[in-house]
Every structure is written in C-alpha cells, then in structure tokens.
Amino acid sequence: MRDDLLNREQAEALRDDIVALDGVAGLYGGQFGEIAMLFAGARVRGLHITDDDQDNPRLAVYVIADSKHLQPVQQLGETVRTVAGKHCDLPIDVTISDVV
C-alpha cells in the first residue's frame, strides 16, 4: 500500500467530504481495521491506495450507505468518485460495503 500519494491532512479532508455526503453513513474500515491509510500516529479508515501495479496506483474508497437517504448505488458511487477526484488525481474505485 502506498500512503505517500496523499498526506494525512489530505486523506482526512477527503474522508470528511465523503462522510458529509447525503447517502453516506460512514467509511468501512474492514472487519479488523485493515482498510485504512496509515500515518504516524493515525489511520484514516475506509481509504486505501492500491499498488498492485506500481506504475498505476488507484484510490479505493469503501462506503457505508445510509438507508435513510438511500439513492441508487451507481449514483452514490459516482458522487463519491467526483468528490474524491477533487482531492487526488488517481483513478478511483468505490465499493459500497454495507447499508445501515
């Protein structure tokens, strides 16, 4: 995983902007907290930069959808992708991990 493409402040701002969206209850950090960007003294859950192809890293965002403000999943994914695109220039993959 590469956390050098976003610094802690950028990752936290991205997280906050995504969580503020209608239809988003939070970000999913995995069963054991394994989905996160790691920084000195902190982790930002629900965001992960993949490095399977080191020449083409991608940002993965794991969303928990809010059933009280539920919108079509594809629309929610596109909205999250648009917001995330304002914070980084990486290709962005959005996964709706849960609905609460």
PDB file as gemmi writes it, atoms N, CA and C in Angstrom:
CRYST1    1.000    1.000    1.000  90.00  90.00  90.00 P 1                      
ATOM      1  N   MET A   1       0.839  -1.175   0.000  1.00  0.00           N  
ATOM      2  CA  MET A   1       0.000   0.000   0.000  1.00  0.00           C  
ATOM      3  C   MET A   1       0.883   1.237   0.000  1.00  0.00           C  
ATOM      4  N   ARG A   2       0.461   2.252  -0.739  1.00  0.00           N  
ATOM      5  CA  ARG A   2       1.235   3.490  -0.824  1.00  0.00           C  
ATOM      6  C   ARG A   2       0.438   4.621  -0.202  1.00  0.00           C  
ATOM      7  N   ASP A   3       0.926   5.141   0.896  1.00  0.00           N  
ATOM      8  CA  ASP A   3       0.277   6.276   1.541  1.00  0.00           C  
ATOM      9  C   ASP A   3       0.982   7.582   1.198  1.00  0.00           C  
ATOM     10  N   ASP A   4       2.003   7.516   0.334  1.00  0.00           N  
ATOM     11  CA  ASP A   4       2.768   8.713   0.008  1.00  0.00           C  
ATOM     12  C   ASP A   4       2.086   9.585  -1.045  1.00  0.00           C  
ATOM     13  N   LEU A   5       1.000   9.124  -1.635  1.00  0.00           N  
ATOM     14  CA  LEU A   5       0.328   9.890  -2.679  1.00  0.00           C  
ATOM     15  C   LEU A   5      -0.682  10.885  -2.109  1.00  0.00           C  
ATOM     16  N   LEU A   6      -1.096  10.678  -0.879  1.00  0.00           N  
ATOM     17  CA  LEU A   6      -1.942  11.620  -0.134  1.00  0.00           C  
ATOM     18  C   LEU A   6      -1.333  11.761   1.250  1.00  0.00           C  
ATOM     19  N   ASN A   7      -1.204  12.978   1.747  1.00  0.00           N  
ATOM     20  CA  ASN A   7      -0.715  13.121   3.114  1.00  0.00           C  
ATOM     21  C   ASN A   7      -1.889  13.002   4.088  1.00  0.00           C  
ATOM     22  N   ARG A   8      -1.591  13.015   5.364  1.00  0.00           N  
ATOM     23  CA  ARG A   8      -2.623  12.799   6.380  1.00  0.00           C  
ATOM     24  C   ARG A   8      -3.731  13.837   6.287  1.00  0.00           C  
ATOM     25  N   GLU A   9      -3.370  15.101   6.134  1.00  0.00           N  
ATOM     26  CA  GLU A   9      -4.374  16.162   6.080  1.00  0.00           C  
ATOM     27  C   GLU A   9      -5.274  15.995   4.860  1.00  0.00           C  
ATOM     28  N   GLN A  10      -4.693  15.630   3.728  1.00  0.00           N  
ATOM     29  CA  GLN A  10      -5.485  15.416   2.514  1.00  0.00           C  
ATOM     30  C   GLN A  10      -6.432  14.227   2.684  1.00  0.00           C  
ATOM     31  N   ALA A  11      -5.934  13.147   3.268  1.00  0.00           N  
ATOM     32  CA  ALA A  11      -6.763  11.957   3.473  1.00  0.00           C  
ATOM     33  C   ALA A  11      -7.904  12.247   4.442  1.00  0.00           C  
ATOM     34  N   GLU A  12      -7.631  12.987   5.508  1.00  0.00           N  
ATOM     35  CA  GLU A  12      -8.683  13.328   6.468  1.00  0.00           C  
ATOM     36  C   GLU A  12      -9.721  14.257   5.841  1.00  0.00           C  
ATOM     37  N   ALA A  13      -9.276  15.210   5.027  1.00  0.00           N  
ATOM     38  CA  ALA A  13     -10.210  16.109   4.344  1.00  0.00           C  
ATOM     39  C   ALA A  13     -11.078  15.323   3.361  1.00  0.00           C  
ATOM     40  N   LEU A  14     -10.477  14.393   2.651  1.00  0.00           N  
ATOM     41  CA  LEU A  14     -11.221  13.542   1.728  1.00  0.00           C  
ATOM     42  C   LEU A  14     -12.263  12.733   2.486  1.00  0.00           C  
ATOM     43  N   ARG A  15     -11.851  12.098   3.564  1.00  0.00           N  
ATOM     44  CA  ARG A  15     -12.785  11.324   4.392  1.00  0.00           C  
ATOM     45  C   ARG A  15     -13.945  12.196   4.853  1.00  0.00           C  
ATOM     46  N   ASP A  16     -13.644  13.382   5.369  1.00  0.00           N  
ATOM     47  CA  ASP A  16     -14.687  14.266   5.887  1.00  0.00           C  
ATOM     48  C   ASP A  16     -15.662  14.688   4.793  1.00  0.00           C  
ATOM     49  N   ASP A  17     -15.152  14.974   3.604  1.00  0.00           N  
ATOM     50  CA  ASP A  17     -16.023  15.377   2.493  1.00  0.00           C  
ATOM     51  C   ASP A  17     -16.927  14.232   2.052  1.00  0.00           C  
ATOM     52  N   ILE A  18     -16.413  13.016   2.051  1.00  0.00           N  
ATOM     53  CA  ILE A  18     -17.232  11.870   1.654  1.00  0.00           C  
ATOM     54  C   ILE A  18     -18.296  11.584   2.705  1.00  0.00           C  
ATOM     55  N   VAL A  19     -17.916  11.598   3.970  1.00  0.00           N  
ATOM     56  CA  VAL A  19     -18.867  11.294   5.044  1.00  0.00           C  
ATOM     57  C   VAL A  19     -19.970  12.354   5.124  1.00  0.00           C  
ATOM     58  N   ALA A  20     -19.698  13.562   4.666  1.00  0.00           N  
ATOM     59  CA  ALA A  20     -20.695  14.638   4.693  1.00  0.00           C  
ATOM     60  C   ALA A  20     -21.750  14.498   3.591  1.00  0.00           C  
ATOM     61  N   LEU A  21     -21.552  13.597   2.650  1.00  0.00           N  
ATOM     62  CA  LEU A  21     -22.496  13.440   1.545  1.00  0.00           C  
ATOM     63  C   LEU A  21     -23.796  12.797   2.004  1.00  0.00           C  
ATOM     64  N   ASP A  22     -24.923  13.254   1.433  1.00  0.00           N  
ATOM     65  CA  ASP A  22     -26.195  12.571   1.660  1.00  0.00           C  
ATOM     66  C   ASP A  22     -26.077  11.160   1.112  1.00  0.00           C  
ATOM     67  N   GLY A  23     -26.546  10.209   1.871  1.00  0.00           N  
ATOM     68  CA  GLY A  23     -26.491   8.824   1.445  1.00  0.00           C  
ATOM     69  C   GLY A  23     -25.288   8.062   1.961  1.00  0.00           C  
ATOM     70  N   VAL A  24     -24.371   8.766   2.639  1.00  0.00           N  
ATOM     71  CA  VAL A  24     -23.184   8.110   3.195  1.00  0.00           C  
ATOM     72  C   VAL A  24     -23.270   8.126   4.717  1.00  0.00           C  
ATOM     73  N   ALA A  25     -23.254   6.932   5.323  1.00  0.00           N  
ATOM     74  CA  ALA A  25     -23.279   6.825   6.782  1.00  0.00           C  
ATOM     75  C   ALA A  25     -21.869   6.831   7.361  1.00  0.00           C  
ATOM     76  N   GLY A  26     -20.891   6.444   6.559  1.00  0.00           N  
ATOM     77  CA  GLY A  26     -19.510   6.402   7.023  1.00  0.00           C  
ATOM     78  C   GLY A  26     -18.647   5.674   6.017  1.00  0.00           C  
ATOM     79  N   LEU A  27     -17.414   5.448   6.395  1.00  0.00           N  
ATOM     80  CA  LEU A  27     -16.493   4.673   5.571  1.00  0.00           C  
ATOM     81  C   LEU A  27     -16.205   3.357   6.284  1.00  0.00           C  
ATOM     82  N   TYR A  28     -16.086   2.295   5.524  1.00  0.00           N  
ATOM     83  CA  TYR A  28     -15.873   0.959   6.059  1.00  0.00           C  
ATOM     84  C   TYR A  28     -14.386   0.678   6.174  1.00  0.00           C  
ATOM     85  N   GLY A  29     -13.957   0.340   7.380  1.00  0.00           N  
ATOM     86  CA  GLY A  29     -12.543   0.086   7.626  1.00  0.00           C  
ATOM     87  C   GLY A  29     -12.150  -1.374   7.604  1.00  0.00           C  
ATOM     88  N   GLY A  30     -13.090  -2.248   7.247  1.00  0.00           N  
ATOM     89  CA  GLY A  30     -12.795  -3.677   7.230  1.00  0.00           C  
ATOM     90  C   GLY A  30     -13.148  -4.315   8.563  1.00  0.00           C  
ATOM     91  N   GLN A  31     -13.199  -5.617   8.588  1.00  0.00           N  
ATOM     92  CA  GLN A  31     -13.567  -6.349   9.797  1.00  0.00           C  
ATOM     93  C   GLN A  31     -12.569  -6.126  10.929  1.00  0.00           C  
ATOM     94  N   PHE A  32     -11.308  -5.984  10.586  1.00  0.00           N  
ATOM     95  CA  PHE A  32     -10.270  -5.821  11.598  1.00  0.00           C  
ATOM     96  C   PHE A  32      -9.518  -4.500  11.456  1.00  0.00           C  
ATOM     97  N   GLY A  33     -10.106  -3.535  10.736  1.00  0.00           N  
ATOM     98  CA  GLY A  33      -9.458  -2.244  10.541  1.00  0.00           C  
ATOM     99  C   GLY A  33      -8.377  -2.263   9.481  1.00  0.00           C  
ATOM    100  N   GLU A  34      -8.417  -3.288   8.625  1.00  0.00           N  
ATOM    101  CA  GLU A  34      -7.350  -3.452   7.637  1.00  0.00           C  
ATOM    102  C   GLU A  34      -7.476  -2.530   6.427  1.00  0.00           C  
ATOM    103  N   ILE A  35      -8.643  -1.917   6.247  1.00  0.00           N  
ATOM    104  CA  ILE A  35      -8.816  -0.988   5.123  1.00  0.00           C  
ATOM    105  C   ILE A  35      -8.600   0.418   5.656  1.00  0.00           C  
ATOM    106  N   ALA A  36      -7.398   0.925   5.481  1.00  0.00           N  
ATOM    107  CA  ALA A  36      -7.067   2.247   6.015  1.00  0.00           C  
ATOM    108  C   ALA A  36      -5.769   2.743   5.398  1.00  0.00           C  
ATOM    109  N   MET A  37      -5.638   4.055   5.403  1.00  0.00           N  
ATOM    110  CA  MET A  37      -4.352   4.672   5.080  1.00  0.00           C  
ATOM    111  C   MET A  37      -3.663   4.913   6.411  1.00  0.00           C  
ATOM    112  N   LEU A  38      -2.404   4.521   6.518  1.00  0.00           N  
ATOM    113  CA  LEU A  38      -1.673   4.602   7.779  1.00  0.00           C  
ATOM    114  C   LEU A  38      -0.699   5.771   7.768  1.00  0.00           C  
ATOM    115  N   PHE A  39      -0.741   6.533   8.846  1.00  0.00           N  
ATOM    116  CA  PHE A  39       0.160   7.665   9.024  1.00  0.00           C  
ATOM    117  C   PHE A  39       0.730   7.589  10.431  1.00  0.00           C  
ATOM    118  N   ALA A  40       1.780   8.327  10.684  1.00  0.00           N  
ATOM    119  CA  ALA A  40       2.381   8.334  12.018  1.00  0.00           C  
ATOM    120  C   ALA A  40       1.329   8.759  13.038  1.00  0.00           C  
ATOM    121  N   GLY A  41       0.969   7.856  13.919  1.00  0.00           N  
ATOM    122  CA  GLY A  41       0.024   8.162  14.986  1.00  0.00           C  
ATOM    123  C   GLY A  41      -1.435   8.204  14.579  1.00  0.00           C  
ATOM    124  N   ALA A  42      -1.763   7.832  13.347  1.00  0.00           N  
ATOM    125  CA  ALA A  42      -3.165   7.903  12.915  1.00  0.00           C  
ATOM    126  C   ALA A  42      -3.413   6.963  11.744  1.00  0.00           C  
ATOM    127  N   ARG A  43      -4.667   6.621  11.577  1.00  0.00           N  
ATOM    128  CA  ARG A  43      -5.096   5.881  10.397  1.00  0.00           C  
ATOM    129  C   ARG A  43      -6.397   6.507   9.914  1.00  0.00           C  
ATOM    130  N   VAL A  44      -6.575   6.532   8.608  1.00  0.00           N  
ATOM    131  CA  VAL A  44      -7.806   7.048   8.013  1.00  0.00           C  
ATOM    132  C   VAL A  44      -8.515   5.845   7.404  1.00  0.00           C  
ATOM    133  N   ARG A  45      -9.558   5.392   8.097  1.00  0.00           N  
ATOM    134  CA  ARG A  45     -10.277   4.181   7.699  1.00  0.00           C  
ATOM    135  C   ARG A  45     -11.114   4.406   6.447  1.00  0.00           C  
ATOM    136  N   GLY A  46     -11.228   3.349   5.667  1.00  0.00           N  
ATOM    137  CA  GLY A  46     -12.094   3.368   4.500  1.00  0.00           C  
ATOM    138  C   GLY A  46     -11.434   3.836   3.222  1.00  0.00           C  
ATOM    139  N   LEU A  47     -10.195   4.281   3.309  1.00  0.00           N  
ATOM    140  CA  LEU A  47      -9.436   4.704   2.134  1.00  0.00           C  
ATOM    141  C   LEU A  47      -8.207   3.815   2.008  1.00  0.00           C  
ATOM    142  N   HIS A  48      -7.863   3.474   0.783  1.00  0.00           N  
ATOM    143  CA  HIS A  48      -6.725   2.583   0.562  1.00  0.00           C  
ATOM    144  C   HIS A  48      -6.146   2.888  -0.812  1.00  0.00           C  
ATOM    145  N   ILE A  49      -4.856   3.066  -0.894  1.00  0.00           N  
ATOM    146  CA  ILE A  49      -4.208   3.236  -2.193  1.00  0.00           C  
ATOM    147  C   ILE A  49      -3.572   1.911  -2.564  1.00  0.00           C  
ATOM    148  N   THR A  50      -4.075   1.331  -3.639  1.00  0.00           N  
ATOM    149  CA  THR A  50      -3.564   0.038  -4.081  1.00  0.00           C  
ATOM    150  C   THR A  50      -2.282   0.236  -4.868  1.00  0.00           C  
ATOM    151  N   ASP A  51      -1.431  -0.735  -4.776  1.00  0.00           N  
ATOM    152  CA  ASP A  51      -0.173  -0.671  -5.521  1.00  0.00           C  
ATOM    153  C   ASP A  51       0.090  -1.987  -6.254  1.00  0.00           C  
ATOM    154  N   ASP A  52      -0.983  -2.650  -6.651  1.00  0.00           N  
ATOM    155  CA  ASP A  52      -0.827  -3.897  -7.401  1.00  0.00           C  
ATOM    156  C   ASP A  52      -0.005  -3.657  -8.662  1.00  0.00           C  
ATOM    157  N   ASP A  53      -0.253  -2.523  -9.289  1.00  0.00           N  
ATOM    158  CA  ASP A  53       0.519  -2.098 -10.456  1.00  0.00           C  
ATOM    159  C   ASP A  53       1.210  -0.802 -10.048  1.00  0.00           C  
ATOM    160  N   GLN A  54       2.478  -0.879  -9.657  1.00  0.00           N  
ATOM    161  CA  GLN A  54       3.161   0.274  -9.067  1.00  0.00           C  
ATOM    162  C   GLN A  54       3.215   1.477  -9.992  1.00  0.00           C  
ATOM    163  N   ASP A  55       3.081   1.252 -11.286  1.00  0.00           N  
ATOM    164  CA  ASP A  55       3.079   2.374 -12.220  1.00  0.00           C  
ATOM    165  C   ASP A  55       1.709   3.031 -12.318  1.00  0.00           C  
ATOM    166  N   ASN A  56       0.676   2.358 -11.820  1.00  0.00           N  
ATOM    167  CA  ASN A  56      -0.694   2.866 -11.918  1.00  0.00           C  
ATOM    168  C   ASN A  56      -1.455   2.652 -10.618  1.00  0.00           C  
ATOM    169  N   PRO A  57      -1.077   3.330  -9.533  1.00  0.00           N  
ATOM    170  CA  PRO A  57      -1.809   3.160  -8.277  1.00  0.00           C  
ATOM    171  C   PRO A  57      -3.235   3.685  -8.415  1.00  0.00           C  
ATOM    172  N   ARG A  58      -4.126   3.177  -7.562  1.00  0.00           N  
ATOM    173  CA  ARG A  58      -5.538   3.568  -7.571  1.00  0.00           C  
ATOM    174  C   ARG A  58      -5.974   3.843  -6.142  1.00  0.00           C  
ATOM    175  N   LEU A  59      -6.927   4.751  -5.995  1.00  0.00           N  
ATOM    176  CA  LEU A  59      -7.523   5.013  -4.691  1.00  0.00           C  
ATOM    177  C   LEU A  59      -8.792   4.188  -4.575  1.00  0.00           C  
ATOM    178  N   ALA A  60      -8.887   3.394  -3.525  1.00  0.00           N  
ATOM    179  CA  ALA A  60     -10.094   2.621  -3.244  1.00  0.00           C  
ATOM    180  C   ALA A  60     -10.810   3.272  -2.066  1.00  0.00           C  
ATOM    181  N   VAL A  61     -12.119   3.484  -2.227  1.00  0.00           N  
ATOM    182  CA  VAL A  61     -12.951   4.095  -1.190  1.00  0.00           C  
ATOM    183  C   VAL A  61     -14.044   3.090  -0.848  1.00  0.00           C  
ATOM    184  N   TYR A  62     -14.177   2.763   0.432  1.00  0.00           N  
ATOM    185  CA  TYR A  62     -15.152   1.778   0.899  1.00  0.00           C  
ATOM    186  C   TYR A  62     -16.228   2.504   1.706  1.00  0.00           C  
ATOM    187  N   VAL A  63     -17.430   2.569   1.140  1.00  0.00           N  
ATOM    188  CA  VAL A  63     -18.507   3.396   1.677  1.00  0.00           C  
ATOM    189  C   VAL A  63     -19.540   2.540   2.402  1.00  0.00           C  
ATOM    190  N   ILE A  64     -20.060   3.079   3.500  1.00  0.00           N  
ATOM    191  CA  ILE A  64     -21.238   2.524   4.163  1.00  0.00           C  
ATOM    192  C   ILE A  64     -22.386   3.454   3.799  1.00  0.00           C  
ATOM    193  N   ALA A  65     -23.373   2.928   3.069  1.00  0.00           N  
ATOM    194  CA  ALA A  65     -24.502   3.736   2.622  1.00  0.00           C  
ATOM    195  C   ALA A  65     -25.515   3.908   3.755  1.00  0.00           C  
ATOM    196  N   ASP A  66     -26.194   5.035   3.736  1.00  0.00           N  
ATOM    197  CA  ASP A  66     -27.205   5.379   4.739  1.00  0.00           C  
ATOM    198  C   ASP A  66     -28.584   5.051   4.176  1.00  0.00           C  
ATOM    199  N   SER A  67     -29.274   4.080   4.761  1.00  0.00           N  
ATOM    200  CA  SER A  67     -30.576   3.651   4.239  1.00  0.00           C  
ATOM    201  C   SER A  67     -31.643   4.729   4.376  1.00  0.00           C  
ATOM    202  N   LYS A  68     -31.449   5.689   5.269  1.00  0.00           N  
ATOM    203  CA  LYS A  68     -32.432   6.770   5.440  1.00  0.00           C  
ATOM    204  C   LYS A  68     -32.374   7.763   4.283  1.00  0.00           C  
ATOM    205  N   HIS A  69     -31.242   7.827   3.614  1.00  0.00           N  
ATOM    206  CA  HIS A  69     -31.058   8.746   2.489  1.00  0.00           C  
ATOM    207  C   HIS A  69     -30.544   7.970   1.279  1.00  0.00           C  
ATOM    208  N   LEU A  70     -31.042   6.750   1.144  1.00  0.00           N  
ATOM    209  CA  LEU A  70     -30.526   5.860   0.111  1.00  0.00           C  
ATOM    210  C   LEU A  70     -30.849   6.377  -1.283  1.00  0.00           C  
ATOM    211  N   GLN A  71     -29.886   6.324  -2.133  1.00  0.00           N  
ATOM    212  CA  GLN A  71     -30.038   6.673  -3.542  1.00  0.00           C  
ATOM    213  C   GLN A  71     -29.526   5.496  -4.352  1.00  0.00           C  
ATOM    214  N   PRO A  72     -29.786   5.480  -5.640  1.00  0.00           N  
ATOM    215  CA  PRO A  72     -29.262   4.366  -6.435  1.00  0.00           C  
ATOM    216  C   PRO A  72     -27.751   4.205  -6.214  1.00  0.00           C  
ATOM    217  N   VAL A  73     -27.333   2.978  -6.075  1.00  0.00           N  
ATOM    218  CA  VAL A  73     -25.939   2.682  -5.741  1.00  0.00           C  
ATOM    219  C   VAL A  73     -24.981   3.273  -6.773  1.00  0.00           C  
ATOM    220  N   GLN A  74     -25.325   3.172  -8.042  1.00  0.00           N  
ATOM    221  CA  GLN A  74     -24.451   3.709  -9.081  1.00  0.00           C  
ATOM    222  C   GLN A  74     -24.313   5.225  -8.931  1.00  0.00           C  
ATOM    223  N   GLN A  75     -25.411   5.894  -8.615  1.00  0.00           N  
ATOM    224  CA  GLN A  75     -25.371   7.350  -8.424  1.00  0.00           C  
ATOM    225  C   GLN A  75     -24.515   7.714  -7.216  1.00  0.00           C  
ATOM    226  N   LEU A  76     -24.672   6.980  -6.125  1.00  0.00           N  
ATOM    227  CA  LEU A  76     -23.866   7.236  -4.932  1.00  0.00           C  
ATOM    228  C   LEU A  76     -22.384   7.030  -5.240  1.00  0.00           C  
ATOM    229  N   GLY A  77     -22.070   5.973  -5.947  1.00  0.00           N  
ATOM    230  CA  GLY A  77     -20.679   5.712  -6.324  1.00  0.00           C  
ATOM    231  C   GLY A  77     -20.095   6.828  -7.170  1.00  0.00           C  
ATOM    232  N   GLU A  78     -20.862   7.327  -8.117  1.00  0.00           N  
ATOM    233  CA  GLU A  78     -20.386   8.424  -8.969  1.00  0.00           C  
ATOM    234  C   GLU A  78     -20.187   9.703  -8.162  1.00  0.00           C  
ATOM    235  N   THR A  79     -21.091   9.967  -7.221  1.00  0.00           N  
ATOM    236  CA  THR A  79     -20.957  11.155  -6.374  1.00  0.00           C  
ATOM    237  C   THR A  79     -19.691  11.065  -5.529  1.00  0.00           C  
ATOM    238  N   VAL A  80     -19.456   9.910  -4.929  1.00  0.00           N  
ATOM    239  CA  VAL A  80     -18.245   9.705  -4.125  1.00  0.00           C  
ATOM    240  C   VAL A  80     -17.008   9.849  -5.007  1.00  0.00           C  
ATOM    241  N   ARG A  81     -17.047   9.284  -6.193  1.00  0.00           N  
ATOM    242  CA  ARG A  81     -15.905   9.367  -7.116  1.00  0.00           C  
ATOM    243  C   ARG A  81     -15.618  10.823  -7.499  1.00  0.00           C  
ATOM    244  N   THR A  82     -16.659  11.609  -7.726  1.00  0.00           N  
ATOM    245  CA  THR A  82     -16.487  13.022  -8.075  1.00  0.00           C  
ATOM    246  C   THR A  82     -15.845  13.794  -6.930  1.00  0.00           C  
ATOM    247  N   VAL A  83     -16.330  13.574  -5.713  1.00  0.00           N  
ATOM    248  CA  VAL A  83     -15.763  14.257  -4.541  1.00  0.00           C  
ATOM    249  C   VAL A  83     -14.310  13.837  -4.337  1.00  0.00           C  
ATOM    250  N   ALA A  84     -14.040  12.554  -4.427  1.00  0.00           N  
ATOM    251  CA  ALA A  84     -12.669  12.069  -4.238  1.00  0.00           C  
ATOM    252  C   ALA A  84     -11.740  12.625  -5.310  1.00  0.00           C  
ATOM    253  N   GLY A  85     -12.251  12.796  -6.515  1.00  0.00           N  
ATOM    254  CA  GLY A  85     -11.445  13.324  -7.607  1.00  0.00           C  
ATOM    255  C   GLY A  85     -10.979  14.748  -7.381  1.00  0.00           C  
ATOM    256  N   LYS A  86     -11.638  15.461  -6.481  1.00  0.00           N  
ATOM    257  CA  LYS A  86     -11.216  16.825  -6.137  1.00  0.00           C  
ATOM    258  C   LYS A  86     -10.002  16.819  -5.211  1.00  0.00           C  
ATOM    259  N   HIS A  87      -9.708  15.665  -4.621  1.00  0.00           N  
ATOM    260  CA  HIS A  87      -8.613  15.551  -3.659  1.00  0.00           C  
ATOM    261  C   HIS A  87      -7.372  14.864  -4.222  1.00  0.00           C  
ATOM    262  N   CYS A  88      -7.530  14.124  -5.308  1.00  0.00           N  
ATOM    263  CA  CYS A  88      -6.370  13.428  -5.875  1.00  0.00           C  
ATOM    264  C   CYS A  88      -6.580  13.172  -7.361  1.00  0.00           C  
ATOM    265  N   ASP A  89      -5.492  12.885  -8.036  1.00  0.00           N  
ATOM    266  CA  ASP A  89      -5.530  12.647  -9.480  1.00  0.00           C  
ATOM    267  C   ASP A  89      -5.477  11.163  -9.833  1.00  0.00           C  
ATOM    268  N   LEU A  90      -5.674  10.307  -8.866  1.00  0.00           N  
ATOM    269  CA  LEU A  90      -5.619   8.866  -9.113  1.00  0.00           C  
ATOM    270  C   LEU A  90      -6.945   8.353  -9.665  1.00  0.00           C  
ATOM    271  N   PRO A  91      -6.928   7.241 -10.389  1.00  0.00           N  
ATOM    272  CA  PRO A  91      -8.186   6.564 -10.702  1.00  0.00           C  
ATOM    273  C   PRO A  91      -8.826   6.131  -9.381  1.00  0.00           C  
ATOM    274  N   ILE A  92     -10.155   6.186  -9.300  1.00  0.00           N  
ATOM    275  CA  ILE A  92     -10.846   5.940  -8.031  1.00  0.00           C  
ATOM    276  C   ILE A  92     -11.838   4.798  -8.188  1.00  0.00           C  
ATOM    277  N   ASP A  93     -11.738   3.825  -7.291  1.00  0.00           N  
ATOM    278  CA  ASP A  93     -12.678   2.709  -7.231  1.00  0.00           C  
ATOM    279  C   ASP A  93     -13.523   2.878  -5.975  1.00  0.00           C  
ATOM    280  N   VAL A  94     -14.842   2.829  -6.136  1.00  0.00           N  
ATOM    281  CA  VAL A  94     -15.750   2.979  -4.999  1.00  0.00           C  
ATOM    282  C   VAL A  94     -16.467   1.656  -4.781  1.00  0.00           C  
ATOM    283  N   THR A  95     -16.447   1.185  -3.541  1.00  0.00           N  
ATOM    284  CA  THR A  95     -17.158  -0.028  -3.160  1.00  0.00           C  
ATOM    285  C   THR A  95     -18.179   0.332  -2.097  1.00  0.00           C  
ATOM    286  N   ILE A  96     -19.441  -0.031  -2.334  1.00  0.00           N  
ATOM    287  CA  ILE A  96     -20.466   0.131  -1.304  1.00  0.00           C  
ATOM    288  C   ILE A  96     -20.384  -1.141  -0.461  1.00  0.00           C  
ATOM    289  N   SER A  97     -19.809  -1.015   0.730  1.00  0.00           N  
ATOM    290  CA  SER A  97     -19.500  -2.179   1.562  1.00  0.00           C  
ATOM    291  C   SER A  97     -20.649  -2.619   2.447  1.00  0.00           C  
ATOM    292  N   ASP A  98     -21.551  -1.687   2.768  1.00  0.00           N  
ATOM    293  CA  ASP A  98     -22.644  -2.004   3.677  1.00  0.00           C  
ATOM    294  C   ASP A  98     -23.711  -0.937   3.538  1.00  0.00           C  
ATOM    295  N   VAL A  99     -24.910  -1.255   4.012  1.00  0.00           N  
ATOM    296  CA  VAL A  99     -26.012  -0.297   4.094  1.00  0.00           C  
ATOM    297  C   VAL A  99     -26.557  -0.394   5.508  1.00  0.00           C  
ATOM    298  N   VAL A 100     -26.648   0.750   6.181  1.00  0.00           N  
ATOM    299  CA  VAL A 100     -27.169   0.758   7.557  1.00  0.00           C  
ATOM    300  C   VAL A 100     -28.337   1.704   7.667  1.00  0.00           C  
TER     301      VAL A 100                                                      
END                                                                             
